[in-house]
Amino acid sequence: MVGVIAAFASFLPNTFANQAEKINQVLTNVSERMVSQPVFRGDFWQSKQINGMRKPLESRGTFTLVSAPLPEGILWQITQPIELRYWLHPKGMIEFSPAGQRVARSISDVPALGQVSQLFTSLLRLNPQDLTKKFQVTWRQPLAPETWRLLLTPQPELARYIRSVLIAGDQYIQTIQVDEVNQDKLTLRFINVETSMALSNEESKWLLSGAK
């Protein structure tokens, strides 16, 4: 019996070391792939399950994550059930109505905008420095070959709002599941993702409009 316990005890450090190595490899590989080109775009499906409501709120659309040397930010375009566009950038957010009207909000007006924008950007890019600073990262068994899953447990600053974040993907991130303290749940799925060196004409139109 003593021998079994000793063998198990010696196995644990190796297990944790292997998990840490896997986590580091995933974060490094995906983040390096992301920064190699300044544009990361795709389609999204979003489901927000609000505590107390029977049916989740669902929406679909496209997203564009833009990095330097281009203007940094996230262009979030909802196409269903309504058409809305948001440009989240380091200084705030611009909302575009279906008619093209723009409403700008700065971080000084809504301080939480900065946290949301930075957190979302870190998750999409899988930025190792940001994620390991804000979360305790734990390896989870992948659901399919050549994929990965990571459980993010927030540090005290974010733990007031978020219980946990489960992210999964392959070469890029595919899903984000957020369990909030108030028992709301947010699920995001990304498909048809790609990277590019340049913005499309439509993306450029909205970003230029947002810069006015």
C-alpha positions in Angstrom: 0.0 0.0 0.0 2.8 2.4 0.9 4.4 1.6 -2.4 1.2 2.5 -4.3 0.9 5.8 -2.5 4.5 6.7 -3.2 4.1 5.9 -6.8 1.0 8.0 -7.1 2.7 10.9 -5.3 5.6 10.8 -7.7 3.2 10.7 -10.6 1.4 14.0 -9.6 4.3 16.4 -10.2 4.8 14.9 -13.7 1.1 15.2 -14.4 1.0 18.9 -13.4 4.2 19.6 -15.4 2.7 18.0 -18.5 -0.4 20.0 -18.1 1.5 23.2 -17.7 3.6 22.3 -20.8 0.4 21.7 -22.8 -1.1 25.0 -21.7 2.0 26.9 -22.6 2.2 25.3 -26.0 -1.5 26.1 -26.8 -1.2 29.7 -25.7 2.1 30.2 -27.5 1.1 28.6 -30.7 -2.3 30.2 -31.1 -1.1 33.7 -30.0 1.9 33.6 -32.4 -0.4 32.6 -35.2 -2.7 35.5 -34.3 0.0 38.2 -34.3 1.5 37.0 -37.6 -1.3 38.9 -39.4 -3.2 41.9 -38.1 -6.8 40.8 -39.1 -8.7 37.9 -37.6 -12.3 37.5 -38.8 -15.1 35.0 -39.0 -18.7 34.3 -38.2 -20.2 34.0 -34.7 -23.2 32.5 -32.9 -24.0 33.9 -29.5 -26.3 32.6 -26.8 -27.0 34.5 -23.6 -28.9 32.5 -20.9 -30.2 35.0 -18.4 -31.0 33.6 -15.0 -34.8 33.3 -14.6 -35.6 33.3 -18.3 -36.8 30.2 -20.0 -35.2 30.8 -23.4 -31.7 32.2 -24.2 -31.2 35.3 -26.2 -29.5 34.3 -29.5 -27.7 36.3 -32.2 -25.5 35.8 -35.2 -23.2 37.8 -37.2 -19.5 38.5 -38.1 -16.5 39.7 -36.1 -13.2 41.3 -37.1 -10.3 41.5 -34.6 -7.8 44.2 -35.8 -4.3 44.5 -34.4 -1.4 46.9 -35.1 -0.2 48.3 -37.4 -3.9 48.8 -38.3 -6.3 50.6 -35.9 -6.7 48.2 -33.0 -10.1 47.0 -31.9 -13.0 44.6 -32.6 -15.7 45.2 -35.2 -18.7 43.2 -34.0 -21.5 43.0 -36.6 -24.8 41.5 -35.6 -26.9 40.4 -38.6 -29.7 38.4 -36.8 -32.2 39.0 -35.2 -31.5 42.7 -35.8 -28.7 44.5 -37.6 -26.3 46.4 -35.3 -22.6 47.1 -35.4 -20.1 47.9 -32.7 -16.6 49.1 -32.9 -14.8 48.3 -29.6 -11.4 50.1 -29.4 -8.9 51.0 -26.7 -10.6 54.3 -25.9 -14.2 53.2 -25.9 -17.0 52.0 -28.2 -19.0 53.2 -31.2 -22.4 51.8 -31.9 -23.8 52.0 -35.5 -27.6 51.8 -36.0 -29.1 50.1 -39.1 -29.5 53.5 -40.6 -25.8 54.2 -40.1 -26.1 56.6 -37.2 -23.2 56.5 -34.7 -23.2 56.8 -30.9 -19.8 57.0 -29.3 -19.1 56.1 -25.7 -15.7 56.6 -24.1 -14.1 54.7 -21.3 -14.4 57.7 -19.1 -18.2 57.6 -19.6 -18.5 53.8 -19.1 -15.3 52.5 -17.3 -16.4 48.9 -17.7 -16.0 49.2 -21.5 -12.3 49.1 -21.2 -12.3 45.9 -19.1 -14.7 44.2 -21.5 -12.8 45.2 -24.6 -9.4 44.2 -23.2 -10.7 40.8 -21.8 -12.5 39.9 -25.0 -9.4 40.8 -27.1 -7.2 38.7 -24.8 -9.5 35.7 -25.1 -9.7 35.9 -28.9 -5.9 36.3 -29.2 -5.1 33.9 -26.4 -2.6 36.3 -25.2 -0.4 34.4 -22.6 0.6 37.4 -20.5 -2.9 38.8 -20.2 -4.6 35.5 -19.6 -2.2 34.1 -17.0 -2.3 37.5 -15.2 -6.1 37.6 -15.0 -6.8 33.8 -14.6 -5.6 30.6 -13.3 -5.4 28.4 -16.4 -6.2 24.7 -16.1 -5.9 22.0 -18.8 -9.1 20.2 -19.7 -9.5 17.0 -21.7 -10.1 17.8 -25.4 -13.3 16.6 -27.0 -11.7 15.7 -30.3 -8.2 15.0 -31.7 -6.0 18.0 -32.6 -8.1 20.3 -30.3 -7.7 21.8 -26.8 -9.8 23.0 -23.9 -8.7 25.4 -21.1 -10.6 26.3 -18.0 -10.0 29.9 -16.8 -10.6 30.7 -13.1 -10.6 34.4 -12.6 -8.4 36.3 -10.1 -10.2 38.3 -7.4 -10.7 41.4 -9.6 -12.8 39.5 -12.2 -14.2 37.0 -9.7 -16.7 39.5 -8.6 -18.4 39.1 -12.0 -17.2 35.8 -13.5 -17.2 32.3 -12.0 -15.3 30.6 -14.8 -14.5 30.8 -18.5 -14.1 27.6 -20.6 -12.4 28.1 -24.0 -11.7 25.6 -26.7 -10.3 25.4 -30.2 -7.8 24.0 -32.7 -5.5 26.4 -34.6 -7.7 29.2 -33.4 -10.3 29.7 -30.7 -13.7 28.1 -31.5 -15.8 28.5 -28.4 -16.0 30.7 -25.3 -18.3 29.8 -22.4 -18.7 32.3 -19.6 -20.4 31.4 -16.3 -21.2 34.6 -14.4 -21.6 35.1 -10.7 -25.3 36.0 -11.2 -25.8 32.6 -12.8 -26.1 34.0 -16.3 -24.3 32.1 -19.0 -22.8 33.3 -22.2 -21.8 31.0 -25.1 -19.9 32.1 -28.2 -19.0 29.9 -31.2 -16.8 31.0 -34.0 -16.7 29.5 -37.5 -15.3 30.2 -40.9 -12.4 32.0 -39.2 -9.3 33.3 -41.1 -6.5 35.7 -40.8 -5.5 38.4 -43.3 -3.0 41.2 -43.8 -5.7 43.7 -44.8 -9.3 44.7 -44.0 -12.1 44.1 -46.5 -13.7 47.1 -48.2 -16.8 46.8 -45.9 -14.6 46.6 -42.8 -12.6 49.6 -43.8 -15.8 51.6 -44.4 -17.1 51.0 -40.9 -13.7 51.6 -39.3 -13.2 54.8 -41.2 -16.6 55.9 -40.2 -15.9 55.1 -36.6 -12.7 57.2 -36.7 -14.5 60.4 -37.7 
